């Protein structure tokens, strides 16, 4: 399986920028991710904190 360019912490940071008011189009262009990838991240990590993501990965 292909390894992600972004860690879980970085993905959550990107999604927090989106929650702060930046548009999804601007964020995708800034970080170079596709539309599908961004919305897949949002469905998986949306509303999550870094500690929760680490706990989820440990399971």
TORNUVEX-756717 format. One record per residue: residue in one letter; chain; x, y, z of N, C-alpha, C in turn. Coordinates in Angstrom, 1 decimal. Example, Ala and Ser with C-alpha at 12.3 -4.5 7.8 and 13.67 -1.06 7.14 Angstrom:
residu/chaine/n_x/n_y/n_z/ca_x/ca_y/ca_z/c_x/c_y/c_z
A/A/13.2/-5.7/7.8/12.3/-4.5/7.8/13.2/-3.3/7.8
S/A/12.8/-2.2/7.1/13.7/-1.1/7.1/12.9/0.0/7.9
! end
This chain:
residu/chaine/n_x/n_y/n_z/ca_x/ca_y/ca_z/c_x/c_y/c_z
X/A/0.8/-1.2/0.0/0.0/0.0/0.0/0.9/1.2/0.0
X/A/0.5/2.3/-0.7/1.3/3.5/-0.8/1.2/4.3/0.5
X/A/2.4/4.7/0.9/2.5/5.5/2.1/2.1/7.0/1.8
X/A/1.4/7.6/2.7/0.9/8.9/2.6/2.0/9.9/2.8
X/A/1.9/11.0/2.0/2.8/12.1/2.2/2.6/12.9/3.5
X/A/1.4/12.8/4.0/1.0/13.5/5.2/0.8/12.6/6.4
X/A/1.2/13.0/7.6/1.0/12.2/8.8/-0.4/12.5/9.3
X/A/-0.9/11.7/10.2/-2.2/12.0/10.8/-2.3/13.4/11.4
X/A/-1.3/13.8/12.1/-1.2/15.1/12.7/-1.4/16.2/11.7
X/A/-0.7/16.1/10.5/-0.7/17.1/9.5/-2.1/17.1/8.8
X/A/-2.7/16.0/8.6/-4.0/15.9/8.1/-5.0/16.6/9.0
X/A/-5.0/16.4/10.3/-5.9/17.1/11.2/-5.6/18.6/11.2
X/A/-4.4/19.0/11.1/-4.1/20.4/11.0/-4.7/21.1/9.8
X/A/-4.6/20.4/8.6/-5.2/20.9/7.4/-6.7/21.0/7.6
X/A/-7.4/20.0/8.2/-8.8/20.0/8.4/-9.2/21.1/9.4
X/A/-8.3/21.4/10.4/-8.6/22.5/11.3/-8.6/23.9/10.6
X/A/-7.7/24.0/9.6/-7.6/25.2/8.8/-9.0/25.4/8.0
X/A/-9.5/24.3/7.5/-10.8/24.3/6.8/-11.9/24.8/7.8
X/A/-11.9/24.2/9.0/-12.9/24.6/10.0/-12.8/26.1/10.4
X/A/-11.5/26.6/10.3/-11.3/28.0/10.7/-11.8/29.0/9.6
X/A/-12.2/28.5/8.4/-12.8/29.3/7.4/-12.1/29.3/6.1
X/A/-11.0/28.7/5.9/-10.4/28.6/4.5/-11.2/27.7/3.7
X/A/-11.3/28.0/2.4/-12.1/27.2/1.5/-11.4/25.9/1.2
X/A/-12.1/24.9/0.9/-11.6/23.6/0.5/-10.7/23.7/-0.8
X/A/-11.1/24.5/-1.7/-10.4/24.6/-3.0/-9.0/25.2/-2.7
X/A/-9.0/26.2/-1.9/-7.7/26.9/-1.5/-6.7/25.9/-0.8
X/A/-7.3/25.2/0.1/-6.5/24.2/0.9/-5.9/23.1/0.0
X/A/-6.8/22.6/-0.9/-6.4/21.5/-1.8/-5.3/22.0/-2.7
X/A/-5.4/23.2/-3.2/-4.4/23.7/-4.1/-3.1/24.0/-3.3
X/A/-3.2/24.5/-2.1/-2.0/24.8/-1.2/-1.2/23.5/-0.9
X/A/-1.9/22.4/-0.6/-1.2/21.2/-0.2/-1.1/20.2/-1.3
X/A/-1.7/20.4/-2.4/-1.5/19.5/-3.6/-2.3/18.2/-3.4
X/A/-3.5/18.2/-2.9/-4.2/17.0/-2.8/-5.5/17.1/-3.6
X/A/-6.0/15.9/-4.0/-7.2/15.9/-4.9/-8.4/16.1/-4.1
X/A/-9.5/16.4/-4.8/-10.8/16.6/-4.2/-11.2/15.4/-3.4
X/A/-11.1/14.2/-4.0/-11.5/13.0/-3.3/-10.7/12.7/-2.1
X/A/-9.4/13.0/-2.1/-8.6/12.8/-0.9/-9.0/13.7/0.2
X/A/-9.2/15.0/-0.1/-9.6/15.9/0.9/-10.9/15.5/1.6
X/A/-11.9/15.1/0.8/-13.2/14.8/1.4/-13.1/13.4/2.1
X/A/-12.2/12.5/1.7/-12.0/11.2/2.4/-11.4/11.5/3.8
X/A/-10.4/12.4/3.8/-9.8/12.8/5.1/-10.9/13.4/6.0
X/A/-11.7/14.3/5.4/-12.7/14.9/6.2/-13.7/13.9/6.9
X/A/-14.0/12.9/6.1/-15.0/11.9/6.6/-14.3/11.0/7.7
X/A/-13.0/10.8/7.5/-12.3/9.9/8.5/-11.8/10.7/9.7
X/A/-11.3/11.9/9.6/-10.6/12.6/10.7/-11.4/13.9/11.1
X/A/-12.6/14.1/10.5/-13.3/15.4/10.8/-13.7/15.4/12.3
X/A/-13.4/16.6/12.9/-13.7/16.8/14.3/-12.8/16.1/15.3
X/A/-11.8/15.5/14.8/-10.9/14.7/15.7/-9.7/15.5/16.1
X/A/-9.2/15.2/17.3/-8.0/15.9/17.8/-6.8/14.9/17.6
X/A/-5.6/15.4/17.7/-4.4/14.6/17.4/-4.3/13.4/18.4
X/A/-4.6/13.6/19.6/-4.6/12.5/20.6/-5.5/11.4/20.2
X/A/-6.7/11.8/19.8/-7.7/10.8/19.4/-7.2/10.0/18.2
X/A/-6.6/10.7/17.2/-6.1/10.0/16.0/-4.9/9.0/16.4
X/A/-4.1/9.4/17.3/-3.1/8.4/17.8/-3.7/7.2/18.5
X/A/-4.7/7.4/19.3/-5.4/6.3/19.9/-6.0/5.4/18.9
X/A/-6.6/6.0/17.9/-7.3/5.2/16.9/-6.3/4.4/16.1
X/A/-5.1/4.9/15.8/-4.1/4.2/15.1/-3.5/3.1/16.0
X/A/-3.5/3.2/17.3/-3.0/2.2/18.2/-3.9/1.0/18.3
X/A/-5.2/1.2/17.9/-6.1/0.0/18.0/-5.9/-1.0/17.0
! end
